[in-house]
Amino acid sequence: MTAPSGFSYTQRGDGTIVIVHRGRAAATLRGARAATFLAEIAAGEEQHVMARWTGAYKFGNERHARRHPRNQGR
């Protein structure tokens, strides 16, 4: 599994956190959620934390799983 990349975040003056993935806003966090996010970022692994918070961590084998025989019976 490759490490996620392409994430960055900005903290606005009102405390809002905007997480950007590949140049597009992926998530906006406010209040307690923003504070929790900042605490997790301080602990390390910034790219992994941002990927998890945006839900963009499920990249990899979905394309292959779609073609698997057990997923063909609709």
TIMIBA-851433 format. One record per atom (N, C-alpha, C): residue in three letters; x, y, z. Coordinates in steps of 0.001 Angstrom, whole numbers, padded with zeros to 6 digits, always signed. Example, Ala and Ser with C-alpha at 12.3 -4.5 7.8 and 13.67 -1.06 7.14 Angstrom:
residues 2
Ala+013190-005690+007800;Ala+012300-004500+007800;Ala+013200-003300+007800;Ser+012850-002250+007080;Ser+013670-001060+007140;Ser+012900+000030+007870;
***
This chain:
residues 74
Met+000842-001168+000000;Met+000000+000000+000000;Met+000891+001236+000000;Thr+000574+002183-000837;Thr+001362+003407-000888;Thr+000805+004420+000094;Ala+001687+005283+000544;Ala+001276+006329+001479;Ala+000465+007381+000742;Pro-000589+007905+001362;Pro-001367+008948+000710;Pro-000526+010204+000535;Ser-000819+010961-000498;Ser-000101+012206-000723;Ser-001036+013202-001384;Gly-000603+014439-001483;Gly-001398+015461-002137;Gly-002354+016201-001232;Phe-002271+015976+000078;Phe-003157+016645+001026;Phe-002467+017853+001643;Ser-003245+018869+001911;Ser-002775+020015+002686;Ser-003988+020573+003425;Tyr-003744+021412+004407;Tyr-004862+022015+005122;Tyr-004550+023467+005450;Thr-005611+024232+005626;Thr-005504+025640+005980;Thr-006428+025903+007154;Gln-005912+026649+008116;Gln-006752+027040+009245;Gln-007149+028495+009039;Arg-008430+028749+008982;Arg-008952+030106+008788;Arg-009008+030851+010115;Gly-009228+032123+010034;Gly-009275+032967+011225;Gly-010384+032612+012191;Asp-011479+032068+011695;Asp-012597+031704+012568;Asp-012455+030304+013159;Gly-011312+029645+012918;Gly-011068+028314+013467;Gly-011444+027179+012539;Thr-012019+027489+011405;Thr-012409+026475+010432;Thr-011158+025897+009773;Ile-011157+024591+009580;Ile-010067+023904+008892;Ile-010590+023448+007538;Val-009857+023756+006480;Val-010209+023294+005142;Val-009103+022356+004690;Ile-009470+021101+004419;Ile-008517+020107+003925;Ile-008637+020066+002412;Val-007507+020181+001736;Val-007463+020217+000280;Val-006727+018980-000213;His-007296+018335-001230;His-006652+017179-001841;His-006507+017441-003328;Arg-005271+017473-003782;Arg-004954+017723-005189;Arg-005611+018989-005723;Gly-005573+020052-004924;Gly-006071+021341-005358;Gly-007555+021589-005164;Arg-008287+020628-004648;Arg-009730+020785-004436;Arg-010063+020594-002970;Ala-011008+021400-002495;Ala-011453+021270-001105;Ala-012105+019903-000919;Ala-011599+019135+000029;Ala-012111+017791+000264;Ala-012953+017717+001536;Ala-012675+018579+002507;Ala-013433+018567+003760;Ala-013300+019914+004444;Thr-014330+020277+005185;Thr-014311+021484+006003;Thr-014701+021072+007409;Leu-013858+021400+008371;Leu-014091+021009+009762;Leu-014255+022259+010612;Arg-015209+022220+011517;Arg-015475+023351+012402;Arg-015620+022863+013841;Gly-015398+023750+014765;Gly-015650+023481+016177;Gly-014815+022354+016754;Ala-015493+021440+017456;Ala-014808+020336+018142;Ala-014105+019403+017160;Arg-014703+019216+015986;Arg-014069+018351+014987;Arg-012739+018946+014515;Ala-012694+020260+014351;Ala-011457+020925+013941;Ala-010391+020777+015023;Ala-010782+020922+016275;Ala-009836+020782+017385;Ala-009291+019358+017461;Thr-010151+018376+017264;Thr-009715+016978+017278;Thr-008750+016709+016131;Phe-009062+017247+014963;Phe-008191+017097+013796;Phe-006808+017675+014077;Leu-006739+018881+014631;Leu-005452+019511+014919;Leu-004647+018707+015938;Ala-005329+018105+016904;Ala-004632+017263+017882;Ala-004033+016033+017212;Glu-004760+015436+016273;Glu-004244+014265+015567;Glu-003088+014639+014648;Ile-003169+015797+014011;Ile-002088+016263+013134;Ile-000814+016480+013943;Ala-000949+017014+015148;Ala+000211+017272+016001;Ala+000923+015978+016382;Ala+000174+014870+016420;Ala+000754+013580+016786;Ala+001603+012989+015659;Gly+001441+013482+014430;Gly+002256+013000+013316;Gly+001433+012330+012239;Glu+002125+011849+011188;Glu+001481+011172+010060;Glu+000412+012048+009420;Glu+000773+013289+009077;Glu-000205+014248+008562;Glu-000990+013739+007363;Gln-000316+013154+006382;Gln-000997+012703+005166;Gln-002022+011613+005478;His-001681+010689+006350;His-002614+009618+006721;His-003821+010174+007470;Val-003575+011113+008371;Val-004669+011709+009144;Val-005630+012439+008206;Met-005093+013242+007289;Met-005958+013983+006376;Met-006714+013043+005438;Ala-006075+011974+004998;Ala-006750+010999+004144;Ala-007921+010355+004890;Arg-007704+010024+006153;Arg-008769+009398+006937;Arg-009923+010370+007181;Trp-009625+011614+007489;Trp-010663+012604+007766;Trp-011473+012939+006530;Thr-010881+012842+005351;Thr-011613+013157+004128;Thr-012299+011940+003530;Gly-011958+010758+004007;Gly-012532+009547+003438;Gly-011833+009132+002166;Ala-010683+009720+001871;Ala-009950+009428+000647;Ala-008851+008396+000890;Tyr-009092+007472+001795;Tyr-008075+006489+002121;Tyr-008330+005149+001437;Lys-009417+005010+000718;Lys-009770+003739+000109;Lys-009324+003664-001341;Phe-008102+004064-001612;Phe-007610+003986-002973;Phe-006693+002785-003094;Gly-006759+002118-004195;Gly-005869+000982-004395;Gly-006511-000101-005215;Asn-007239-000986-004567;Asn-007693-002177-005270;Asn-009176-002175-005617;Glu-009875-001054-005501;Glu-011300-001068-005802;Glu-011578-001452-007252;Arg-010747-000976-008154;Arg-010954-001272-009565;Arg-010838-002782-009806;His-009881-003415-009148;His-009707-004854-009301;His-010846-005630-008635;Ala-011301-005144-007503;Ala-012379-005827-006783;Ala-013679-005799-007583;Arg-013889-004751-008337;Arg-015107-004639-009140;Arg-015182-005764-010172;Arg-014031-006196-010674;Arg-014010-007233-011706;Arg-013946-008651-011131;His-013873-008782-009821;His-013774-010103-009204;His-015091-010875-009413;Pro-015020-012178-009694;Pro-016230-012959-009964;Pro-017307-012881-008875;Arg-016937-012809-007632;Arg-017968-012771-006573;Arg-018732-011442-006578;Asn-018195-010419-007211;Asn-018867-009121-007270;Asn-019635-008930-008577;Gln-019712-009945-009422;Gln-020386-009823-010696;Gln-021866-010166-010615;Gly-022282-010970-009671;Gly-023698-011367-009551;Gly-024523-010258-008928;Arg-025180-009509-009732;Arg-025953-008363-009209;Arg-027379-008726-008998;
***
